Amino acid sequence: MPPFVVTYPPLEQITQLKDPSVTFHAVLEVPKSLAPGSWQLALWHSTDSYDGRKASWVETPFAPSGQSDFPSTLHDPADQLTRLHFAVDLTVQSTLNFTIKFRQGPAHDWRWVRNEQGLGDGYIVVDVGALEGSDDEDLPDLICGLNPSLKWSPQSSQCPGTRLWTIEVPVDGAQDDDNSTFSHVPLGIPWGGFLRWFALVRDWSPWLAPRQGRSTLELDKDALLCSFLSSKGKHLVCMGFAGINNAVDGMTLFRNDESGRVTIHIRNDSAQAGSGTVLVAVGDNFESANAAVMYHARSLVSTADRAGESSTELETLSDNVEAKWYENWYDGLGYCTWNALGQRLTAERVMAAVDALADNNINISSLIIDDNWQDIDYHGDQWQQGWNDFEAEPRAFPNGLAGLVSAIRSKHKNIEHVAVWHALLGYWGGIAPDGNLAKRYRTIEVVRGEDSSRKNIPLGGKMTLIAKEDVHKFYDDFYRFLSESGVAGVKTDGQFMVDTWVSPKVRRELIQPYLDNWLLASLRHFSGRAISCMSLAPPIIFHTQLPRGRPTMLCRNSDDFFPEVPSSHPWHVWANAHNSLLTQHLNILPDWDMFQTAGAYAGFHAAARCVSGGPIYITDVPGQYDLDLIKQMTGVTPRGRTVIFCPSVLGRSLDQYVNYDDLSLLKISAYNGRAVTGTPIMGIFNVSGRPLTEMVPLARFSGVLPSMWYVVRSHQSGKVTLPVQTTSSASVLTVSLDNGGYDILSVFPLSLYETESRGRVYVASLGLVGKMTGCAAMLNHSSELLENGRLLISTRLKALGVLGIYISHLPELSIQDQFMATILGQPIPPHTVTVNKTDNHVIDIDIETAWEEMSLDAGWSNEVEVKVYFTLEK
């Protein structure tokens, strides 16, 4: 294996730093047989220009690092490799372009990383705060060649450190009932040039997907949101907005012309002239600028005129929905029949699937009966088939839907909610024109257009719909039928179909009634227990998902992956992580989709779901389960319910501008708990197709403070760092993942105590070790020095398992003589308290075993409090 160089700041990426004094860390992985060589590394750098154009390059040699200055190692190298550490300090005035060369010794030739590893130059931008005069910069100063025909105006930004504008683009009303009006106008080029760009494009009608690029905007599809990074570290975010107030009925999107200019593309469905709206914000970081446009969009929605019976009823029902159902709905493990059982469902097959789960002690709390339970007409292709009647397909479900649900609930008490799938318009092809539903409700015939990007999905042609006058009654009757059948929730798919209708008149007259009445019925009959699916279309995002003042709904966050297509698995996680940059600001809980625990990339998917902050449901073929993986995602409460551990802050991509094809780990940032005392989390995923080693600084974790001390724990290796601050070399974490590898890194703030006999002692509760996001099992944790000189560490947990406690001086202590642990005030068996096998600074307390052996009863509580006492002084 050839030598491999890893640096921080990294090559081929843009790194924004606040301090001009930069320490470059480098790790050289070499075969052990070559380690005795006198390896040399040199930094080549230039401050003249990006990508080295007309640049004067300077060489600065690296020096070998002393062991006390090594970065922390969370993943060991492969057995045949060893790691050599180097560092060099440099002062960066504003920007720096750099690359690396290395050689085995003076007698060997230099080798460039670009040639050996295919890594381009790195680029550093030092943030110098607000640039002089930047407050006087207006939109024409930020967008070079700003189209003078556009009407723009500054707005008050709700996000500190950002500035905000709106751009109004006039557009005529729809030509007639069958043809929308389109307008395509140039905007300009941010700063006249930029380092990187990021966009969320309409991958196809129902879904968004990420795109990234370098100095030239090249969009292959229409974008809803675009962001640009300047050479001075500024981020300009643009978002198209439509459908509210004076904005057009339709959508406002972005394209680019041949010269790389951003252009605005608007569709107006309204019979009246209006304006397409573009929101623009600039800030020192992407998250702030992104939040600024999203917050302003939400303000526009909240002040919109939403008069009407449905709006009033929505407000009333939202006020009456209790929040406690959320825990029961998505805080437990779910199961979906889709990939597990496929199409042509039967009651017998569904029952056999839940029986098999019970036989393997997999206690789900929610069951989703997916597509193909309905009574449909089977005329033509699946996308053209229509729905006959509310009741389940009579031959496949001879006892009806109610009979199946009753049998499931009576036999499997752990299944609290049974949900069923249906399309927003009934089925993929709407309503069967000759079915019973078409006889009971007024219907209309509309025409759908084809989606040119999905030629394998024949959407075009005529379809039958429930007419506007009966949409309210239709949903109310259907959901009442489901509720009376014992169904407790719905997965409503195909919502984008409302935006495929060819006629602008049909779209403007039917989209809002369908979306509003579906939402009304789900609140009225299921308290909002609904999953919105195939609904990341702009008209739905702004009308249904952005407004506040109603319960948060689950919403599928990206297109499907395909179990039999290996390349679709890492892309699926990548797409979800980047889509969450937008959906984190919607009034939804992003749902990263079901997966199979025994399938390809199973652990990869499981880790992604755990850091997503959303629901987790599996779709395993009966009998084909990875029980250990399921245990890593879940825990059992004192009352015996299986729950998942969701971070309190949603997971989203940390590196917006890194391309999927770049040789870089996908980093998903999340957080759990309160500010300061909570746990920063980072999921890392190798989507590159080859093994990767990287260095990740502690300072990149969300919520980390320079003044505090932390330890970082790897879920995969179980390794825990020594106490670190962001200023130390040890706060740079070396991680290595194979192709398709993953890990979850959790950062725990330390409490510190000064002692006379042991010096400074650091302690932290690590949550449930062995769980992917076991830190999220902690409801509360604290430590206190008692009057008798003993230290008390108290941790309140939502589930049983193995509680880890970090104690910096644990190797000096005796568990037998100096420790006592209690649950519910009772001492636990000594053999359930042990030193962790991977790190001797961690004590493991097996609460689950202790609970069982002590025959404890949860009583009214569904939590468990563990108290650990130990002697601090010698």
N, C-alpha and C positions, 0 to 999 in steps of 0.2 A: 504493500500500500504506500503510495507516495506521501511525502510530508503535506500537512494541511495547516493553513494559517487562519486564525480567527482573531478579530480585533474588536475592541470597543473604543471609540465610535466605530461602527461597522463600515465595511466597504460596500459600494453600490447603493447606498441609501443616503437620505438626507437626515442629518442629526441636528436638532435644535437644542442649544445649550444656553444657560443663563450666565455662566461664569466664563470669562475669556481664558482663564487658566485651565488648560485641558490636560489630563493625564491619559495618554494612549496606552491601553493594555493590549497585549498580544499573547496569544497562546499558540504554540507551535506543536502540533501532534506529529510525532515521528515514530517509526518502528523502534522498538527497544534496542535492536542491534545497532542502530545508528545514533542512539542518544549520547554516547561518549564524545561525539564530534563537537567541535567548537562552533556551534551554530550562531549565525549572525542575522539580524534583521535590521532593515533600514526603512525609515519613513521618508517618502518623497512627497513634497507638498508645494503648493502654490497658492498665493492669495490674490492673484491677478484676475482670474475669471473662472467661471464654471466650465467644467469639462476641459480645462487646460488650454483653451483657445488663446493664442498669443500670450502664453503664460511663461513666467520664469520660475523654474522648478529648483527646489533646494532639498538637499539630502540631510537628514538628521538620524544618527544611529540610535537604535534601541539599546538599552542596557538590561542584562539579566536581572530579574526581580529577586529580592531576598524572600525567604519563605514567609516572613511576616507581612509581606506586601502582595502575596498571592491572592487572586480572586478566589471566592468560595467555590468549591466543586460539589454540585448536587448530583451529577451523573459521572461515573468513572469512564475513562476511555476503554476502548476494546482491549482485550487481554494482551494483544501483541503490540500495543501502542503505549507510549508515555507522553507526558505533556511537559513542555518547557515554557517558562513564563518570562515575559519581557515587558518593559515599560519605558516611556519617555514622556517628559513634560514639555508642553509647548504653550505659548501664549497666542491666542487667535484674536485679532483685532475686530473682525466682523465676519469674514468668510474664509474658508479654507478648503481647497481641493487636495485630495491625497490618495496615494496608493502605497503598496508595500512590495519590497523585494527581500529575498532571503537566500542564504547559502549555507552549506554545511561547515564551511571554514574558509580561511584565506586562500587555500589552494584550489577551491572550487569556484565555478562560475556563479554569478548572481542569477536568480530565477525570479521572474515577476509573477505575482499572484494572478494578475489578469490573464496571463498565458497558461498558468498551471491549473487554476481553479475556475476560470471564466468569470471572475468577479470584476466589475468595473470600478471606477474611482468612487471613493466616498466624498461626501460634501458636508461641511459643518457651517451652520449659521449660528452666530452668537446673538441672542436676543438682547438688545440694548434698551428695552422698554419702549415707551412711546417715542417715535422719531421726532426730532425737532421740526415743528411746524406741521406735524401730521394731523393735528386737530383742524387745521385749515384746509386739508385736502378734501376735495369733494369728488363726486363720482367720476367726472371727466378726468381727474388726476389719477384715478385707479384703473379705469378702463380706457386704454388707448384707442383712439378712433371711435369713441362713443357716438353712436348714431344720433346726430343732432335733431332728428325728427321725433325722437322719443321724449316723452314727458316723464321726468323723474323728480323726486322730492325726498329730502331727508326725513327720517322718522326717529322717534325716541326709542332707543334700544332698551330692552328689559334685561340685557345681559351685560354686566360690567366689563369694561375694557374693549367694547366693540362699538362700531358705528353701523348705522342701518339706513337703507334707502328703499323706496318702492319705485318701480318703473311701470308706467301704464302704456300699453300698446293698443291703440284703437283698432277695431275690426268691425266690419259690416255684419249685419244680421244674416241668418241663413238664407240662401238663395230662394228656397222653397221648402215644402214639406219633405222632399226627398234628398236634398243636397245641403250639407253644411257649408259654411264659408270658412276658408282657410287663409291665414295670413302668415307670410314668411319674411321676417325682417332681420337685418344684421344688428348685432349688439356692439361688438368690438373685441379687443384682445386684452385681457387683464394685464396691466402694467406694460403692455407692448411685448411681453415675453415672461415666461415663468419656468420654474424648475420641474414641477410635477403637477399633474391634475388627477382628480378622482371624480367619478360620476356614478350615480345610480340610474340605470337605464331601464326602459320597459323591455325586458327580455322577451316577453310576449304579453298579450293582453292582460293576463291575471297577475303577472309577477314582475318584481324589480330584481335587478342583479347588478353587481359592481363591475366597474371598468376603471382601469388606471393607465396612465401614460406619462410621458416625459415632457419635453418642451413644446410639443405641438399637439393640439387637441384633435383627436381622431376618434369620433364616436361612430360605432357601427349601428347604433339604434338610438331612438329618441331618449333623451335624459330628462328626468324630473328634477334632479339636483346635481349641481356641479360645484367642485371646489378647486381652487388654484393656490399653489404655494409660490410665493415670490422669492427672489434671491436675497431679500432682507428678512425672511422669516415671517411674512404676513400671509394670512389665509383669507381668501375672498370666496365666499359661498353664495351661490345663486340658486334660487328655487322658483319653479313655476307654480302659479296659483290660479285657480279658476273656480267658478260655480257659486261664489258667495258675493252678496251685495251687487256692486256694479260690474263685477268680473263676469266674463262670458260664461254661458252654459257650455261646457266642453272641457278643454284642457290647454295649459300653456307648458310647452316643453322646449328643450334645447337641442340644436344640431350644430354642425360646423360647416363652413364653406371650404372651398379648395385652398384658400390661403390660411386656414386654421382659425378664422374668426368665429367667435360664438355667435350663433344666430338663434332667433326666437321663432318657434313654430306654434301657431295658435289655431285651434278649431273652435268655432262658435256654432252651437246648436240652436241658440235663441233666435227667435224671429226679429229681435231688436238688436241694434248695434250696441256694442259694449267695448270693454277693454280687457285684454289679457294682462295679467299682473305678474311682475317679476320682483321677488324680494332679494335684496343684496345686502350682505353684511361682511365687514372686514374686522379681523382681530388677530391677536398674537398666537392663537392656537385654533385648531379646527373645531374642537368641541364647543368653544365659546361662540365662534361665528355661526356654527351650525345651530346652536341653541337660539341664537338671536333671531334667525329667520323663522325657526319653528315656533318660538314664543309669539312672534308678531303674527304669524299665520293663525295661531290659536286665538289671538285677540280679535282678528278680523272675523273669525267664525263665531266667537262669543257675542260679538256686537251685531251680528247679522240679523236681519228681519226674518224670523222663523215663525211667523204667525200661522196659526192653523190648529185644527183639532188634534192632529197627531203630535205636534210639538208640545201642546199642553199636557196630553196624556203621558208623553215620555217623561216630562218633568215630575208628574205625580207618581208614576210607577217607580222612577229612579229613587225618589225620596223614601219609598216604602220598602225597597229591597234591603234586606239585612246583609251586613258584611260577613257574617260568620260562615255562610255557605262556601266562601272561597276556599277555606282550609279543606273542607270535605270534597270540593270539586277538583282542584288541581294540586293539592298538597299531598295526595296519595299517589300510588303507582297505578297507572292505567293500562288497559289492554285494548287493542284495536284489531278487528278481524281482517283488515284489508290484505296485507301481504301474507298473513298467517293462513287464511282460508281461501283467499282469492274470490273469484266471482261465482255466481250461482250458489248463493248461500242457502242453507236449510236450517231449520230449527235444530235438527239432530246434530249437525256439524258445529253450530254455535255452542250447544250444550256440552258436546264432547270437548270443545276447546277449554271452556271454563272448568270442567271437571278435571282435565289434565293439569291445569294450573294448580288447583287445589291439591291434587295428588302429589305435586312437587313442592308443596308448602309455599307457593307464590300467592300471596294474599293481595290481590288487586282491590282497589276501592271503586274504580270506574271502568265500565265496559262500553266500548263504542262498537255498535253493529254498523259496519260500513256499507258501502254501495252493494246493491243487488238483493236487498230484502224486499224491495217494493214490488208492487203489481204493475208491471210495465207492458207495453204492447209488442215489444220486440220487432217492430217494423223498421227495416233498414239497418244502417250502421248504429252503433251505440250512441253516437252523438246526435242521431236523428230520432231516437226512440222516445216515446212519451209515456206519461204516468196515467194509469187507469183510475185508481181509487186509493183511499187512505189505508185500507187494511193491507197487511202483508200478503205476499204472493201465496194464494190459497193452497197450492200443491206442496210448496216447500215449507210452509208454516201452517199445517192443518189446524192447529189450535189458535191460530191468529197471533198477532203480536202480543196481546195481553197474556195469552197462555204461556208463551216463551218467557216473557219477563217475570211472570209470577213463579214459574218453575225455577228460574235462576235465583230470584231473591229468596225463595223459601229454602233452597238447598245451600246457597252460598251467602251467609249473612254478612260476610265482609264486603260484598259488592253493594255499595251504597247507592250508586247511580248507574243506570243503564241509559245510554244515549243512542240515538239513531242518526244515520246519515240521510241527507236529502239535498237535492240541488235547490237553489233559491227559486228557480222557476218551476220546480216540481221534479223533473228529471232532466238529463242532458238535452233532450229535445223538447222540453216543456211539458205540455199536457197532451195526452192522447186525444185526438179530435173526436174519436168515437167512443171514448171511455165514459164512465159514470161521472167523473169530475166535470167533464165538458158539458154534461147534461144538467148538473146541479148549479153551475156557476156560469155567468156570462163570460164569453171568451172573445179574443181577437186573434187575427193572424198577422204576424210580422215577418220581416225578412232579416236574417243575420248575414253579416259579411264574413268573408274568409279572412283568416289571419295568415298573411303571406309568410311569416316566419315559422309557422307550424303547418306545413302543407300535408303532413301525415294525419292531421286532425281536421276532418271535413265539417267545419262549422257552418258553412254557407247554406243558404236555402231558407225555406219557410218553416215557421214553428208556430204552434198554438199556445197562447198565454191566457191566464185569467185576466179579464178586463179590469181597468182601473177601478170601476165602480164596485167590484167584488173582491178586490185584493185584501182589504181589511177582514172581511168575513171569511175568506179562504184561509188565511193564516190563523185566525182565531179558531175556526172549526178544526183545522188540522192539528193544531197544538193542543186543543182540548181533547181530541181523540187520543193523541199520544199520551197526554197526562193521565187520562182515564185508563189507559192501557198499562200504566206503571212506568212509562218512560219519563226520565228526569232531566233530559237535556238533548241538544241537537248539535250535529256537525253540518253546517249549511255550506255546501260547496257550489262551485260554478258561479260565484257572484258576479264575476266579470262579464257574464253573458249580457247584462243590462247595457254594457258599453259596446256590444257587437252589433246592435240593431242598426240597420243602414239608415233609417229615417231619423233625421234630427227631431222631428215632431214627436215621434214615438219616444225617443230618449228623454226629451225634456218633460214629457207628460207622465212617463212611467217610472223613471229611475227613482225619484224621491218617494213615490208611494210604495214601491216594492221595498226599498231599504228601510223606510220608516215603519211600515207595518210588520215587516219581519222582526225588527228590533222590538217593537211594541209587544208582539205576541211572545217573544222569548222572555221578556221581562214579566209579562202577565202570568205566563204559565210555568216558566222554569226559573224565575228569579235571575234571569240573565245567564243561565248555564248553557252557553252556546259557543261553538267554535266557528269563527268566520274563516272561510277557506276560498282560495283563488280570488282574493279581494284586494290585492295591492294595485288597484287601478286608481288613477287620480280622482275621478268623481266619487269613488267610495271612500278613499282616504280622507278627503276634505269634508265630506258630508257626514260620514258615520263614525270614523275612527279618531279624528282629531278633537271633536268637541268634548269638553269635560262636563261635569254635572250629571253623570250617569255611571252605572257600574262599569268597571273595566271588563272587557270581554277578551277571551282567548282568540288569537288570530294567527293563522299559518303565516310564517315569516319568509318562506322562499318556495321555489318550485321543488318538485319531488326529486329524490335520487332513485336510482334503479339498482336493486340488490345484485343483479347479475352483471352490472357494468362497473368494474372496479374504479374507473376514473371519475365516476359520478359521486363517489363517497366524499373524498376530500373537497371537491368543488362545492358540494352541498353545505358543508360546514363553513367553508370560506364565504359563500354567498350569504348565509344566515348571519355570520359575524358582522359583515359589512352592511347588510340591510338593517341591522339593529341600530346603526348610527342614526337612521331616520325613525324607525319604529319605536325606539326608546322614548321618543317625545309624543307618541300617540297615546290615546286612552285605551290601550290594548296591552295584553300580556303576550309577547311574541312566542309562538309555538314553533319549535324547530323540527317538528314532525316525528312520527313513530320510527322505530328501527328494530332490528332483530338482534338479540343478545348473543346468538350462536352464529351469526352471519359474518360476512366480510366487514372489516373495519368496525367490529362491534364495540370494542373498548374506545376507539376513536369517537364514535357516535355518542357513547355513554358519557364520556368526559365532556363533550361539547354540550350535551343536554344539561349536565350538572352545573356548568358555569353560565348557562344561558339565562338562568333565573326564571325560566318558563316551566311548563309541565313536562312530565316524562311518561310516555306510554310506549309499551313494547308491542310487537306484532309477531311473536315467535310461533313457528309451526308447532302444533301440539307435540310435546315430548322433546322438543329441541331447544333447550335452555342452557344458558351459562349461569348457574346459580351463584357462583362466586361474584360474577360481574353485577348481578342484580343486588347482591348484598353490599357491594361497594357504592351503589347508588341510593340505597334505602336503609331504613332502620325501623325497628319495632318499638312503638310507644309502650309505656307501662300498662296501658289498657289493651295492648295486643294489636293495634292498628299499624299497618305498614305505611310509612311516610317517606317523602323525599326531602332533600336539604337544599332549598333554593336560596341563593344569595339575595340580599335585599336590594342590591343595585344590579340592574340587568347587565349581562355580558355583551360586549361589543368589541369590534376590532380596534386595536391600539395603533396600528400603522395604516392609516387610510390610503397613503400614496404608494405603498408597496404592491407591486404587481403579482398576480398569481404565479407567473412564470419566473419570478425572481427567486434566487437561492436564499430564502429567508423563512424562518419559522412564522407561522400565523400565531399572533398573540392576542388572546381574548381577555379583556380586562373586566373585572367585576369587583364587588365589594359587599361585605356583609357586616351589619351592625351599625352602631352609632359612629359619628365622626370621632376621630382620634383614637377611641378605644376599640373600634371595629377591626375587621380582618380584610386587608387588601388581598385579592385573588387574581392570579393570572393563569389561564389555560394556554398551553403551548402545543402546537400541532405541526407536524412535518408534512406539508403538502407538496414538497418539491420533487419527489420521485427518487431521491438519493439521501443517504445519511447526512445529517447536518450537526455541526457544533456551533453554538453561539454564546456570546456573553450578554447577559441581561442585567442592567444596573437596578438596584433596589429603588432608586429614585423614579423609575418608570412605572412603578406600581401606583395605582390610584389611591390617594389618601395618605401616602407616606409623608411624614414630616421630618425635616432635617434635624430637629432638636431631640427626637426620640430614638430609643434603642429597640431593635427588633431581632427576632430569629425568623428564618425562612425555612419552611419544610416542603420537601418534595413528596407527593403522594406515591409516585412510582418507586423511588429508591428508598423512601423512608428517612433519608438523610435530613439533618437539621443543621443549619449554620451555627457558628458561634455568635454571640451578641454583636450586632453591627449597627453602625450609623451610616447615613448616605455618603458621608465624607471619606469613609475608609475604603481601601482597596478590596477588602473582604466583602464589601457590599455589592461588588460586581459578581454575578452568579454565572458559572460556566455550566451549560446544559448541553446534552447530546441526545439526539433522537434518531432512530433508524427511520427508513422510509415508512411512512404510515404510523410513526410513533407519536406518542402524546404524553403529557403530564399535566398536573395541576399543582401550582406553587402557591402556598398560602403564607402570608406574612403576619406574624403575631407580635403586637406591641408588648414590651416587657415592663413589668413593675420591678423596681430595684430597691434594695435595702442595704444600708451600710451597717456592717457588723464589726465588732471589735476583734473577733477571732478568725473570721473568714473573709474579711474585706467586703467588697461589694458583691451581693448575691442577686441574680436575676431570676424571675419566675414568670411563667405564662401558662394559661390554659390553652391547649391545642385542639380542643373539641374531640370529636370521635375519630381517632386515628383508624385507618383502614377504610374509611369512607372518603369518596372523592372530594366532596365538599363538606367534610365533617365539621369544619369550623362553623357552618351554618346550623349545626345541631345545637349550638350554644345559644340559649335565650338570654343568659346573663352570666357574668363572671367577675370576680373581685378577689382581692387579697388584702390581708390585714395583719399587722403585727400585734399580737395580744400582750396583755400585761405580764403574763408569765414567761414571755420571751419566745413563745412558739409562734410560728407563722401559720395563718389560716388561709387556705385557697378554697373559695367556694365557687362551684359551677352549677348552673341550672340548665338542664338539657331537655330537648323535646323527644328524645328516643334513647333506648338502651344501646350498649355497645362497649367499646374499650375507650375510656377517657385517657388522653395523654396530657401529662403535666410536665413542662420544661422547668428544670431547676439547674442552674449553672453549676452548682457545687454538689450535685447528686452523687458523683463518684466518691465523695468524701463522707457520705452519710450511710447509715445502716437502716434499711427498710424495717428490719425486724425490731430494732431498738429505738428508732427515732421517728417513726411514722405511725399515724393512725388515720384511717379513712372511714367515713360514715355515709350511709344512705338513709334518708328519713330519720336521722339522728341515731341510727343503730350501727355499731361497728361491723364492718364487712369481714368475711373470712380472709385471713392473712395470705392464703395462696392465690387470691385474686389480685394481689398487688405485686407487680414484678418490674424489673428494669427492662426497658425496651431493648430488643435484640439488635437493632440497627444503631441506636444512639444511646450511650450510657448516661446522657444528661436528661433522658425522658423516662418518666415513670408511667407504666401502663396500669390502669385500674379497670378490671373487667367487670363492669357494672351489670352486664347481661347475665353472666354466670352467678354473680353475687345475688342478684335479684331473685333468680330461680332457686338457688340453694337456701336463701333466707325466707322463701315463701312470702315475699312482701306483697302488699295489696295497695294499688294506686289510690283507692278510695275515689273521691270526687276529682282528684287531680289527674291530668294527663302529662305531667312533667315529673322529672326526677332531679333532686338536688343532691350533689355530692360535695362533701366537705373533707378536705385533706389537711391534717395538722402535722407539722414536723418541727423539730428543734433547730433553731437557726444558729445559735452560738454553740461552740464546742463545750 
